[in-house]
């Protein structure tokens, strides 16, 4: 009986740790940053997603923002916590300026 109490207490601690880590996760969206452009050179590819919903691959570009917003984006990316990581991603899409908005092709 004593061993089962330790297992239950251990599971409780693990569950509390998981809940605590979930409360520190978050999302990052390209639309929260400047996406204006006049040429493709004004744009940089970024990853957007939610670190609360499984592994968020920060190196897999799926959106674009203005290069002037890159430092703010990177600082915010570091602060979202949760399950972020480097993943083997296929070569990224091409960054374009589409009607004044940074996009991917």
PASEBA-1860 file (N, C-alpha, C; in nm, 3 decimals):
! residues 105
1> XXXXXXXX> 0.082/-0.120/0.000/0.000/0.000/0.000/0.086/0.126/0.000 ~ 0.197/0.122/0.071/0.285/0.237/0.077/0.341/0.270/-0.061 ~ 0.382/0.169/-0.138/0.435/0.192/-0.272/0.332/0.258/-0.363 ~ 0.207/0.218/-0.351/0.104/0.278/-0.437/0.081/0.424/-0.402 ~ 0.097/0.462/-0.275/0.084/0.603/-0.238/0.194/0.686/-0.303 ~ 0.316/0.633/-0.304/0.426/0.705/-0.367/0.402/0.723/-0.516 ~ 0.348/0.619/-0.579/0.319/0.629/-0.722/0.214/0.735/-0.746 ~ 0.109/0.735/-0.666/0.003/0.835/-0.683/0.054/0.976/-0.655
9> XXXXXXXX> 0.136/0.991/-0.552/0.193/1.122/-0.522/0.283/1.164/-0.638 ~ 0.364/1.071/-0.690/0.452/1.101/-0.803/0.373/1.142/-0.925 ~ 0.263/1.074/-0.952/0.177/1.111/-1.064/0.115/1.248/-1.043 ~ 0.078/1.277/-0.921/0.021/1.408/-0.890/0.121/1.520/-0.914 ~ 0.246/1.497/-0.875/0.352/1.597/-0.898/0.376/1.614/-1.047 ~ 0.380/1.502/-1.120/0.400/1.510/-1.265/0.285/1.585/-1.331 ~ 0.163/1.558/-1.290/0.048/1.628/-1.347/0.053/1.777/-1.316 ~ 0.093/1.811/-1.194/0.104/1.953/-1.157/0.212/2.022/-1.241
17> XXXXXXXX> 0.323/1.951/-1.268/0.428/2.008/-1.351/0.380/2.031/-1.493 ~ 0.304/1.936/-1.546/0.250/1.952/-1.681/0.153/2.069/-1.688 ~ 0.069/2.082/-1.587/-0.025/2.194/-1.585/0.049/2.326/-1.576 ~ 0.154/2.329/-1.497/0.231/2.453/-1.484/0.298/2.488/-1.616 ~ 0.352/2.388/-1.686/0.417/2.418/-1.813/0.315/2.461/-1.918 ~ 0.194/2.408/-1.912/0.090/2.450/-2.006/0.049/2.594/-1.982 ~ 0.054/2.636/-1.857/0.014/2.774/-1.829/0.117/2.874/-1.879 ~ 0.238/2.827/-1.912/0.341/2.917/-1.960/0.360/2.908/-2.112
25> XXXXXXXX> 0.277/2.830/-2.178/0.288/2.820/-2.323/0.208/2.932/-2.388 ~ 0.218/2.941/-2.518/0.144/3.046/-2.586/0.154/3.033/-2.736 ~ 0.103/3.132/-2.804/0.106/3.129/-2.950/0.173/3.255/-3.001 ~ 0.216/3.246/-3.124/0.277/3.361/-3.191/0.221/3.365/-3.333 ~ 0.173/3.480/-3.372/0.107/3.497/-3.502/0.174/3.610/-3.581 ~ 0.201/3.586/-3.707/0.262/3.687/-3.792/0.175/3.812/-3.800 ~ 0.046/3.796/-3.793/-0.045/3.910/-3.803/-0.031/4.008/-3.687 ~ 0.039/3.968/-3.581/0.064/4.058/-3.468/0.183/4.150/-3.493
33> XXXXXXXX> 0.249/4.136/-3.607/0.369/4.211/-3.640/0.349/4.285/-3.772 ~ 0.436/4.382/-3.795/0.431/4.457/-3.921/0.456/4.361/-4.037 ~ 0.365/4.358/-4.131/0.379/4.273/-4.249/0.382/4.355/-4.378 ~ 0.396/4.486/-4.364/0.396/4.572/-4.483/0.529/4.559/-4.558 ~ 0.523/4.583/-4.688/0.645/4.574/-4.771/0.626/4.650/-4.902 ~ 0.739/4.682/-4.963/0.736/4.734/-5.099/0.808/4.638/-5.194 ~ 0.901/4.558/-5.138/0.969/4.452/-5.214/0.987/4.331/-5.124 ~ 1.019/4.218/-5.184/1.039/4.095/-5.107/1.155/4.108/-5.008
41> XXXXXXXX> 1.251/4.195/-5.038/1.365/4.211/-4.947/1.324/4.276/-4.814 ~ 1.203/4.332/-4.808/1.151/4.388/-4.683/1.098/4.280/-4.590 ~ 1.093/4.155/-4.637/1.025/4.048/-4.565/1.120/3.938/-4.520 ~ 1.081/3.870/-4.413/1.154/3.755/-4.362/1.054/3.647/-4.325 ~ 1.090/3.522/-4.353/1.003/3.410/-4.320/1.013/3.378/-4.171 ~ 0.899/3.347/-4.109/0.893/3.313/-3.966/0.798/3.195/-3.946 ~ 0.805/3.139/-3.829/0.712/3.032/-3.792/0.604/3.092/-3.704 ~ 0.481/3.054/-3.730/0.373/3.094/-3.640/0.302/2.968/-3.596
49> XXXXXXXX> 0.252/2.971/-3.473/0.183/2.855/-3.420/0.160/2.866/-3.271 ~ 0.127/2.753/-3.210/0.088/2.747/-3.070/0.170/2.639/-3.000 ~ 0.247/2.679/-2.900/0.330/2.583/-2.827/0.249/2.504/-2.724 ~ 0.121/2.532/-2.713/0.035/2.458/-2.621/-0.023/2.333/-2.687 ~ -0.014/2.324/-2.817/-0.078/2.215/-2.892/0.023/2.116/-2.947 ~ 0.121/2.077/-2.867/0.225/1.986/-2.914/0.349/2.063/-2.952 ~ 0.442/1.998/-3.016/0.569/2.060/-3.051/0.550/2.168/-3.157 ~ 0.596/2.288/-3.126/0.593/2.401/-3.218/0.733/2.414/-3.277
57> XXXXXXXX> 0.747/2.382/-3.405/0.876/2.384/-3.473/0.910/2.527/-3.513 ~ 0.998/2.589/-3.438/1.029/2.731/-3.458/1.111/2.758/-3.583 ~ 1.164/2.653/-3.645/1.245/2.674/-3.765/1.169/2.642/-3.894 ~ 1.042/2.606/-3.884/0.961/2.573/-4.002/0.876/2.694/-4.039 ~ 0.922/2.771/-4.135/0.853/2.894/-4.174/0.719/2.863/-4.238 ~ 0.616/2.934/-4.191/0.483/2.921/-4.249/0.413/3.057/-4.260 ~ 0.490/3.166/-4.241/0.435/3.301/-4.249/0.551/3.398/-4.275 ~ 0.519/3.524/-4.296/0.623/3.625/-4.321/0.587/3.756/-4.253
65> XXXXXXXX> 0.690/3.827/-4.208/0.675/3.959/-4.146/0.780/4.053/-4.205 ~ 0.766/4.182/-4.177/0.863/4.280/-4.219/0.992/4.260/-4.139 ~ 1.107/4.275/-4.202/1.235/4.255/-4.134/1.252/4.347/-4.014 ~ 1.188/4.463/-4.016/1.199/4.556/-3.903/1.131/4.502/-3.777 ~ 1.043/4.403/-3.791/0.973/4.343/-3.677/1.040/4.214/-3.631 ~ 1.148/4.173/-3.697/1.210/4.045/-3.666/1.265/4.037/-3.523 ~ 1.330/4.141/-3.474/1.386/4.139/-3.338/1.276/4.124/-3.233 ~ 1.165/4.196/-3.251/1.052/4.184/-3.159/0.992/4.044/-3.165
73> XXXXXXXX> 0.977/3.992/-3.287/0.924/3.856/-3.306/1.012/3.755/-3.232 ~ 1.144/3.763/-3.252/1.235/3.667/-3.190/1.233/3.676/-3.038 ~ 1.223/3.796/-2.983/1.213/3.813/-2.838/1.084/3.750/-2.785 ~ 0.974/3.773/-2.856/0.847/3.715/-2.814/0.848/3.563/-2.829 ~ 0.912/3.512/-2.932/0.921/3.368/-2.953/0.992/3.301/-2.835 ~ 1.097/3.364/-2.785/1.170/3.309/-2.671/1.086/3.308/-2.544 ~ 0.992/3.400/-2.534/0.915/3.414/-2.410/0.787/3.329/-2.405 ~ 0.747/3.267/-2.518/0.619/3.195/-2.514/0.627/3.063/-2.439
81> XXXXXXXX> 0.746/3.005/-2.428/0.760/2.880/-2.353/0.685/2.766/-2.418 ~ 0.649/2.668/-2.339/0.579/2.552/-2.391/0.672/2.462/-2.469 ~ 0.615/2.384/-2.559/0.691/2.285/-2.635/0.738/2.343/-2.767 ~ 0.854/2.409/-2.764/0.913/2.461/-2.886/1.040/2.383/-2.916 ~ 1.077/2.374/-3.041/1.198/2.301/-3.075/1.237/2.319/-3.220 ~ 1.353/2.266/-3.251/1.405/2.267/-3.387/1.367/2.134/-3.450 ~ 1.309/2.139/-3.568/1.261/2.018/-3.635/1.325/2.007/-3.773 ~ 1.330/1.886/-3.827/1.378/1.873/-3.965/1.268/1.920/-4.061
89> XXXXXXXX> 1.283/2.038/-4.114/1.181/2.095/-4.201/1.228/2.089/-4.347 ~ 1.134/2.075/-4.438/1.172/2.083/-4.580/1.218/2.226/-4.610 ~ 1.288/2.244/-4.721/1.333/2.379/-4.754/1.212/2.472/-4.759 ~ 1.232/2.588/-4.702/1.121/2.681/-4.683/1.067/2.741/-4.811 ~ 0.948/2.795/-4.801/0.887/2.864/-4.915/0.958/2.997/-4.942 ~ 0.932/3.053/-5.056/0.992/3.180/-5.096/0.912/3.296/-5.036 ~ 0.984/3.394/-4.982/0.920/3.514/-4.927/0.891/3.607/-5.044 ~ 0.769/3.661/-5.046/0.729/3.756/-5.150/0.661/3.877/-5.086
97> XXXXXXXX> 0.651/3.983/-5.164/0.571/4.099/-5.125/0.451/4.098/-5.217 ~ 0.336/4.068/-5.163/0.214/4.054/-5.241/0.118/4.168/-5.207 ~ 0.107/4.262/-5.300/0.018/4.379/-5.282/0.047/4.453/-5.151 ~ 0.177/4.467/-5.121/0.217/4.543/-5.004/0.217/4.466/-4.874 ~ 0.201/4.334/-4.880/0.197/4.251/-4.760/0.297/4.136/-4.775 ~ 0.382/4.118/-4.672/0.476/4.006/-4.673/0.399/3.875/-4.670 ~ 0.436/3.785/-4.759/0.368/3.655/-4.772/0.469/3.550/-4.812 ~ 0.421/3.428/-4.822/0.503/3.317/-4.870/0.443/3.263/-5.000
105> X> 0.529/3.217/-5.086/0.484/3.162/-5.214/0.509/3.013/-5.217
END
